[in-house]
Amino acid sequence: MADNKKFDEQITQIRQQIDILLNDNSVPRNVKTALEQAKAALGEDTDYSVKASAATYKIDEVSNDINLPPYARSVIWNILSMLESIKE
């Protein structure tokens, strides 16, 4: 049960990081679309590893977008790192 609380806290942090990028005008629209899909996946009522895998898949697709500002790429890599810790 302690893991669930920890995972819930991590997912909350991830969703906050996604919101920051979604509200940033310099983040390309295709990246925002992937982030919205990832955020939706994190809100589904499934197992934590399934949520994290779905979100990782969506975000990983755009993590190397050439139009992504460098700081946004760092935030995305941080999000991917947090998602990996949930999947394990």
CYANA upper distance limits for C-alpha pairs under 8 A (distance plus 0.5 A):
  1 MET  CA      5 LYS  CA      7.19
  2 ALA  CA      6 LYS  CA      6.80
  3 ASP  CA      7 PHE  CA      6.48
  4 ASN  CA      8 ASP  CA      6.48
  5 LYS  CA      9 GLU  CA      6.73
  6 LYS  CA     10 GLN  CA      6.76
  7 PHE  CA     11 ILE  CA      6.55
  7 PHE  CA     48 TYR  CA      7.86
  7 PHE  CA     86 ILE  CA      6.94
  8 ASP  CA     12 THR  CA      6.66
  9 GLU  CA     13 GLN  CA      6.79
 10 GLN  CA     14 ILE  CA      6.63
 10 GLN  CA     82 MET  CA      7.54
 10 GLN  CA     86 ILE  CA      8.47
 11 ILE  CA     15 ARG  CA      6.55
 11 ILE  CA     42 LEU  CA      7.48
 12 THR  CA     16 GLN  CA      6.74
 13 GLN  CA     17 GLN  CA      6.78
 14 ILE  CA     18 ILE  CA      6.68
 14 ILE  CA     79 ILE  CA      6.38
 14 ILE  CA     82 MET  CA      7.83
 14 ILE  CA     83 LEU  CA      8.45
 15 ARG  CA     19 ASP  CA      6.65
 15 ARG  CA     39 LYS  CA      6.65
 15 ARG  CA     42 LEU  CA      8.43
 16 GLN  CA     20 ILE  CA      6.89
 17 GLN  CA     21 LEU  CA      7.11
 17 GLN  CA     75 VAL  CA      7.65
 17 GLN  CA     79 ILE  CA      7.77
 18 ILE  CA     22 LEU  CA      6.61
 18 ILE  CA     35 LEU  CA      6.83
 18 ILE  CA     36 GLU  CA      8.36
 18 ILE  CA     39 LYS  CA      7.64
 19 ASP  CA     23 ASN  CA      6.67
 20 ILE  CA     24 ASP  CA      6.98
 21 LEU  CA     27 VAL  CA      7.18
 21 LEU  CA     32 LYS  CA      7.89
 21 LEU  CA     72 ALA  CA      7.39
 22 LEU  CA     27 VAL  CA      7.88
 22 LEU  CA     32 LYS  CA      6.15
 22 LEU  CA     35 LEU  CA      7.85
 22 LEU  CA     36 GLU  CA      8.25
 26 SER  CA     68 LEU  CA      8.30
 26 SER  CA     69 PRO  CA      7.51
 27 VAL  CA     31 VAL  CA      7.19
 27 VAL  CA     32 LYS  CA      7.30
 27 VAL  CA     67 ASN  CA      8.33
 27 VAL  CA     68 LEU  CA      6.55
 27 VAL  CA     69 PRO  CA      7.38
 27 VAL  CA     72 ALA  CA      7.83
 28 PRO  CA     32 LYS  CA      6.92
 28 PRO  CA     67 ASN  CA      7.23
 28 PRO  CA     68 LEU  CA      7.15
 29 ARG  CA     33 THR  CA      6.67
 30 ASN  CA     34 ALA  CA      6.89
 30 ASN  CA     62 VAL  CA      8.26
 31 VAL  CA     35 LEU  CA      6.65
 31 VAL  CA     59 ILE  CA      8.35
 31 VAL  CA     62 VAL  CA      6.29
 31 VAL  CA     65 ASP  CA      8.29
 31 VAL  CA     68 LEU  CA      8.49
 32 LYS  CA     36 GLU  CA      6.56
 33 THR  CA     37 GLN  CA      6.79
 34 ALA  CA     38 ALA  CA      6.64
 34 ALA  CA     58 LYS  CA      5.95
 34 ALA  CA     59 ILE  CA      6.43
 34 ALA  CA     61 GLU  CA      8.37
 34 ALA  CA     62 VAL  CA      7.66
 35 LEU  CA     39 LYS  CA      6.55
 35 LEU  CA     58 LYS  CA      7.61
 35 LEU  CA     59 ILE  CA      6.67
 36 GLU  CA     40 ALA  CA      6.66
 37 GLN  CA     41 ALA  CA      6.69
 37 GLN  CA     55 ALA  CA      7.85
 37 GLN  CA     58 LYS  CA      7.31
 38 ALA  CA     42 LEU  CA      6.81
 38 ALA  CA     54 ALA  CA      7.32
 38 ALA  CA     55 ALA  CA      4.59
 38 ALA  CA     56 THR  CA      7.76
 38 ALA  CA     58 LYS  CA      6.20
 38 ALA  CA     59 ILE  CA      7.07
 39 LYS  CA     43 GLY  CA      7.01
 39 LYS  CA     55 ALA  CA      7.43
 40 ALA  CA     44 GLU  CA      7.14
 41 ALA  CA     51 LYS  CA      6.10
 41 ALA  CA     52 ALA  CA      8.36
 41 ALA  CA     54 ALA  CA      6.66
 41 ALA  CA     55 ALA  CA      6.29
 42 LEU  CA     51 LYS  CA      5.56
 42 LEU  CA     52 ALA  CA      7.22
 42 LEU  CA     54 ALA  CA      8.43
 42 LEU  CA     55 ALA  CA      7.02
 43 GLY  CA     51 LYS  CA      8.24
 44 GLU  CA     51 LYS  CA      7.43
 46 THR  CA     50 VAL  CA      6.98
 46 THR  CA     51 LYS  CA      6.96
 47 ASP  CA     51 LYS  CA      6.85
 48 TYR  CA     52 ALA  CA      6.58
 48 TYR  CA     86 ILE  CA      7.32
 48 TYR  CA     87 LYS  CA      7.61
 49 SER  CA     53 SER  CA      6.46
 49 SER  CA     86 ILE  CA      6.74
 49 SER  CA     87 LYS  CA      4.96
 49 SER  CA     88 GLU  CA      7.96
 50 VAL  CA     54 ALA  CA      6.65
 50 VAL  CA     87 LYS  CA      8.19
 51 LYS  CA     55 ALA  CA      6.67
 52 ALA  CA     56 THR  CA      6.41
 52 ALA  CA     83 LEU  CA      5.83
 52 ALA  CA     84 GLU  CA      7.77
 52 ALA  CA     86 ILE  CA      6.91
 52 ALA  CA     87 LYS  CA      6.41
 53 SER  CA     57 TYR  CA      6.61
 53 SER  CA     83 LEU  CA      8.09
 53 SER  CA     87 LYS  CA      7.21
 54 ALA  CA     58 LYS  CA      6.96
 55 ALA  CA     59 ILE  CA      6.68
 55 ALA  CA     83 LEU  CA      8.21
 56 THR  CA     60 ASP  CA      6.21
 56 THR  CA     80 LEU  CA      6.66
 56 THR  CA     83 LEU  CA      7.03
 56 THR  CA     84 GLU  CA      8.33
 57 TYR  CA     61 GLU  CA      6.94
 58 LYS  CA     62 VAL  CA      7.91
 59 ILE  CA     63 SER  CA      6.58
 59 ILE  CA     76 ILE  CA      7.92
 59 ILE  CA     80 LEU  CA      7.97
 60 ASP  CA     64 ASN  CA      8.29
 60 ASP  CA     80 LEU  CA      8.05
 63 SER  CA     73 ARG  CA      6.91
 63 SER  CA     76 ILE  CA      6.97
 63 SER  CA     77 TRP  CA      7.83
 64 ASN  CA     68 LEU  CA      8.00
 64 ASN  CA     73 ARG  CA      8.03
 68 LEU  CA     72 ALA  CA      6.93
 68 LEU  CA     73 ARG  CA      6.79
 69 PRO  CA     73 ARG  CA      6.85
 70 PRO  CA     74 SER  CA      6.93
 71 TYR  CA     75 VAL  CA      6.87
 72 ALA  CA     76 ILE  CA      6.67
 73 ARG  CA     77 TRP  CA      6.64
 74 SER  CA     78 ASN  CA      6.66
 75 VAL  CA     79 ILE  CA      6.69
 76 ILE  CA     80 LEU  CA      6.65
 77 TRP  CA     81 SER  CA      6.62
 78 ASN  CA     82 MET  CA      6.80
 79 ILE  CA     83 LEU  CA      6.66
 80 LEU  CA     84 GLU  CA      6.64
 81 SER  CA     85 SER  CA      7.02
 82 MET  CA     86 ILE  CA      7.14
 83 LEU  CA     87 LYS  CA      6.89
 84 GLU  CA     88 GLU  CA      6.98
